[in-house]
Amino acid sequence: MQSFIEKTKAVLSDRMILRRILFTLGALVVFQFLASIPIPGVDRVRLASFFANNEFLGLLNVFSGGGLTNLSIVLLGVSPYITASIIMNLLTMMSPKLKEMSQEGEAGRKRFSQYARLATVPLALISAFGFILLLQQQGVVPALGSFALILNVMIVLGGTMILLWLGELITEFGIGNGVSLIIFSGIVASLPRVVSERIATFNPADLPVYIFLVLFAAALVYAVVYVTEAERPVPVTYAKRVRGNKVYGGVSTYLPLRLTQAGVIPIIFALSILLFPQLILNFLSKITLAGAFGAFVNSSAQYLLTALANQLVYGIAYFVLVFLFTYFYTAVTFDPDSISKNLQQNGAFIAGVRPGEATSMHLSRILLRITFVGALFLGVIAVLPLILQASLPQIGTIAIGGTALLIVVSVVLDLIKKIDAQVSMREY
């Protein structure tokens, strides 16, 4: 507690850190203001009905930072950029040039991010066009002419690019990762509304259930923090080197391998894979096409939507995708061959393991085992709200599901570390 008070005093007394925090808060206020500006001609009654009948839109609303609830100009949020990042990461597995670029230090990462931003534009255009057409068919948005449709699509595209720009400004001039903070602020901003709705519809008979949920949520937060911070230390020893009259090396340290090396990214990847097809299928099930082909498209899309609407099928698909993406993203971000080569070049070795290929295989085996545990944990967290809603139907929709909770906890932990790093840098 004393350490926390001292850190707080250090933050408040440092103008540079305080300026960064205020800039971040100001950017998030601008984002919430944009999320409250609706696109023209929205029927709010039909919009509420449409949301009630489409559970997957609630997950999409997480990435729009709450902008989808009001059909705001930022209704797509940062989801097109996340999808573009997924595509770019997938391409690194197939293109040696892209993989080499992503490993070229700061300059390579900037070029890689620039390609992801460029890929965001066509993805946002396609998503905005399909989503607005779908809303037209549902009567949420009035029938639009060609010019009005293009104008609305460009407005939504502009909103997405403004959010992306805000996120990068936060990353550069504020504290923490801008895109993650935008998602985080959308989740947190929805809490007062959800809590007030629960208070208005509170039934005293359900009090034991709510007490259980509060205790369960506290235990879940503890588990998320514990697993997120968990590490598997790999002992590393630096060989002694004699240069002139001085002796270098001879120290022992460890290589920390995180249990959830991929963080929250696998869940975001899995959600994007699940949500984007559902959006397209919703559009195809309503589109009017002549002939037998049109009937086939409508019936096929409706069949797939019905299958995905089944909670068991949806939950299994969600769990499997999270599990697989955890291994995929860990393989992208952690290269045992590169780590082994760096250790060998710096005269370091793992006790009992030969340098080079043997070290790489040793690290791969450890990473394979701990990633299995991390992938299971992330998968369970992802489908936990579905399990709770099936077990306790009287609670309705969970205010903050496992995905949102994991994002919130991860962002808060990262934010605390960034602030602590800024304080430590000023002290030294």
N, C-alpha and C positions, 0 to 999 in steps of 0.2 A: 504493500500500500504506500509506504514511504517513497519507494522508487518511482511509483506511478505519479505521485504528487511532484517529485523532483523533475521528472520528465515533462510534466504538464507546465511547470514553471519555466523550464528551459524553452519549451515551444512558444509560450506566450511572450517571453522576453526576447526572442529572436525575430527581428523584423522580416528577414528573408523567408523563414519558414512560415511565419504568419501570413505573409503576402501570398505565398503559394497556396496555403489552405483557403484563404479568402477568394483567390482566383478560381479554385476548384468549386467552391460553394456557389460563386457567381455564375459559373458556366452551367452548373446543374440547375440553378434557378431559371436561366435562359431556356434550358432544355424542357423543364416543366411548363414554362410559358408556351413554347412551341407545341407541346403535347396537348394543350388545351384549346388550340385553334383548329376547328373542324374544317374538312373540305366542304365546298358548297352543296347545299340541298340534302342534308342527311336527315332521314326520318328516325328520330331517336327511339320511338316505340318499337318499330320493326327491328332496329339495331339491337335493342335489348333482347327481343325474342330470338333473333338470329344467334346471338351469343349464348343464350340459354340452351339452344339446340345443337351447339357445336363446341364440344369440350376441348378439342385440339386448339381452338382459337385462343383459349386461355393461356396455353403454353406459348403461342406465338406472341401474345400480348406481353409476356415476360421480356422478350427481346426488343419489343418496341418501346419498352419503358413505360407502358401504360397508354401510349399514344393510340393504340388500336381500339381501346374502349370507346373513345370519343370520335373515332375515324378522323384523327387529326392529320395535319399535313406531314407528320412524322410517323404515320401509321405503320410503316414497314420497319421503323427503328434501324438498328444496325444489323438486322438479319441478312440482308444481301451481302454486306461486307464479311460476315461470318461465313456465309456459304462460299464466297469467293476465296476466303482464306483456306477453307476445306479443300476446294478444288486445287489451289496452288500447292498445298501440302501433299495432296494425292499425286500431283504431277512430279514432285521431287522424287517420288519412288520410281517413276518411269523415265525421267529425263535427267541424265548425269549433269548436264549443263546447269539446270535449275538447282540441283542439289549442291553443286559446287558454288553457285552464286550465293545460296543461303548460308554457306559456311565461310564466306569471304570476309568475315568481320562486319564492322559497322556499315561500310560502303555497300557490301553485298546485301545486308539485311534491308537497307534503304531501297535498293533497286527491287528487291523481292516484294517489299510492302507496296512500292509504287505499282507493280504489276497487279497486286491484289486490289488496289484502289481502282485501277482501270477496269478490271473484271467486274467490279461492283456495279458499274453503270449499266451494262446490258442486263445483268441479273435483276437490278432494281426496276428497269423498264419492263421486263417481262412480268415480274411479280406484280407491279402496280397495275399493268394493263389487265392481267388475269383477275386480280382481286377486285378491281372496280367493275369489270364485266360481271363477275359473280354477284357483287352487291346489287347491281342493276337487276339481275334476274330474281333476286330475293326481295326486291322492292325497297331495299334500304336506301338506295340512291336512285333518284328519278332517271328516266331514260335520257341519255345524253346524245347530242349530235356529234359528228366527227370532230369538230373543232373543240367542243366542250370536253370530250373524252381525252383528246390529246393534251388539252390544257391541264386537266386534273392529273393525268399521268406525269406530266412535267413538274407539276407542283409537288407530287409525292416523291418523285426522283430528287427534286431540289431539297426537300426536307431530309431525305436520307443522307445526301451529300453534306448538308449543313451539320447533321449529327456527327458524321464521320470527322468533319473538320473540327467540331467542338471537342470530340474525343481526343484528337491529336494535340489540340491546344492544351487540354488538361494534362496529357502525358508530358508535354514539353515544359509548360510553365506552371503546372499545378503539382499535385501529389498523387501518385498511383497511376494505374493504367486507365486511360480515359474511356475506352469502350466498355471495360468491366464496370466502371463507376456509373456509366449511363444506365446499364442494365440494373445495377444495384439500386440506383435512385428510383427507378421505375417500380421495382419490387417494394421498396420501403414506402414510397408515396401512396401505394394502394392500401397500406395497412389501416390507416384511420377509417377509410370508407368501409372496409371489410369488418373491422371491429364494431363500428357503429351499427352495421346491419345485423351482426350477431347479437348485440345488446337488445336491439329492437325486437328480434324474433326469439329472445331467450325463453326457454321453457325450464322451470325449476326442476322438473322430473329428469332433465338431462344433466344436472349438476355433476353427478359422479363421473359421467363421460368426459365433461370438460376438464375436471380436475385430473383425470387420467391423461388427457391430451396435453395439459400443461406440464405434468411430470415427465411424460414421454418426450415432449419437445425439448425439455431441459437435458434429459439423458442423451437425446439425439445430437444436440449441439455439442455436448461434451465429447461424444464419440467422433463427430466430424472433426473437431479441433484436434483430438488425439491422433486420429489416423492421418489427417492432413500434415501434421507436424512430425509424424513418425519417420525414422530413418534407420537404415541398415548400414552401420559403419564398416567399411572394409579397411583393415589396417594396412598402411603403406609406410615403407621405410626408405629413406634416402641414403644412398651409399656415401661413404666418406671419400672426399677428394682432397688431395694435397696440392696446393698451389703456392710455391715458394715456402715461406715459413708458416703459412696459415692452413688450417684444416677446415674444409667446408662439408656440410651434410652430416650424416650420422644421426639424424633426428627421425623420430617416428611420429606419424600423424595418421589420419584416416580419410578415406574417400566416402562422403555421405551419399548413399543411394536412397532416395525417398520412396516410401511405400506407394504413394500416389504421384509418381513421377509426372504424369500427364495432367494432374490437377483436375479442373472442372471441364477442360476442353472436350473429353470424350462424350460427356452428357450433351454439351452444346452441339457437337457433331451429330450425335444420334437424333436429337430433336430436329435438327435441320433436315436430316434424311427422312424423318417421319412426317414432318409438317409440310414440306414442299410438295411431295406427291399428293397429299390429301387436298391441298389447295387446288392443284391441277385436276384431280379427280372430281372435286366438287364442281369445277367449271365444266368439265366434259360431260358430267351427268345431266347438266341443265342446258347445254348448248343444243341448238336446233339444227340438225343436218338432215337432208333429204335422203330417202331411199333406205335400203337394207343396211348400208354401211353406217348411217346415222343411228339407226336403232341398235346396231351392234355396239357402237361406241358408248351410247347412253347406258345400255344394260350392263356392259362390262365395267364401266366406271362405277355404276351403282352397286354392282356386286362386290367390287374391291372396297368401296366405302363401307358397305355393310360388314365385311370381314374385319376391317380396321376398327369399326365401331364396337366390335366385341372386345370387352375389357381383357379377357384372357389372351386373345390373339395379340392385342395391342401391347399388353404387359410383357408377353414373351418376346415379341419383336423388339421392344424398347430395351429389355434386359440384354438380349443377345447383341444388339448394336453397340450398347455402352461397353459391354465386355470386350468385343472385338476392337472397337476404336481405342480402348485403353492400351491394348497391345500395339496397335498401329501407331498411335501418337508417341508412345514411349520409344518405339523403334526409330521414329523420325527425329526426336529431340535428343536421344542418348545413343551415341555411336561407340560401342565397346572397342572397336578397332582404333578409332581416333584417340580415345582415352589411353589405351594400351601404348600407342605410339608416343603420346605426350609423356607418359610416365617413363618410358624407356629413354627418351631424349633428355629427360631431366635427371637421369641416374636414380630413378625410384623403382621399387619393386614390391610385390606382395609376397610376404614370407611363405616359403614352400611352393611357390608358383614360378615357373620360368618366364622371363620377359618375352614380349612379342605375342605370338599367336596363342600360347597357353594362357597368358594373362587375359587376352580378349575373350577366350572361351570361358574362363573362370568368371569374369564379370557378367557374361551373357547368361550363365547358369543361375547366378545369384539374382540377376534382374528378372529372369523368367519366373522364378519362384515368388519373389516379392510382388511382382506385377499381377500374378494370379490372385493374391490376396487383395491387392488394391482394386483390381477389376471387379471382383466379387462384391466388395464393399460399395463401389460406385453403382453397380447394377442394382443392388438391394436398395440403396438410397433413392435411386431413380424411380423404382416401382413401388416404393413404400406408401405413397399417398393412395395409389390404386388399391393396395391391400387394405389400408385403413378404411377407405370409403366402402369397400365391399364388406368388411367386417362390422363397421359401425355406420350404417346408412343414415342414421338420424343426424350425423354431423354435417352432411351435405358436402360441398366442395371444400377442400382444405385451403385455408387462407394462404399459407406459404407451404408449398409442397417440398419434397425432398430436393428437387432440382434447384428451386429458388433458395432454399435454406443453404445448400452447398455453395451456391454462388455468393450469397450474402456473407457466409462465414469466411470463404476464401478471400473475398475482396477486403473484408475487415482485417483479416490477418495480414494480407499484403500491405494494406494501408498503414497498419501499425508498424510493420517492418520498415517501410519507406520513411515514415516520420522518425523512427528511431535511428535510421541510418543518417538522416539529415542532421539530427541532434548530435550524434557521435562525430560527424564530419566537422561540425562547427566547434565542438569541444577540442578536437585535435588541431 
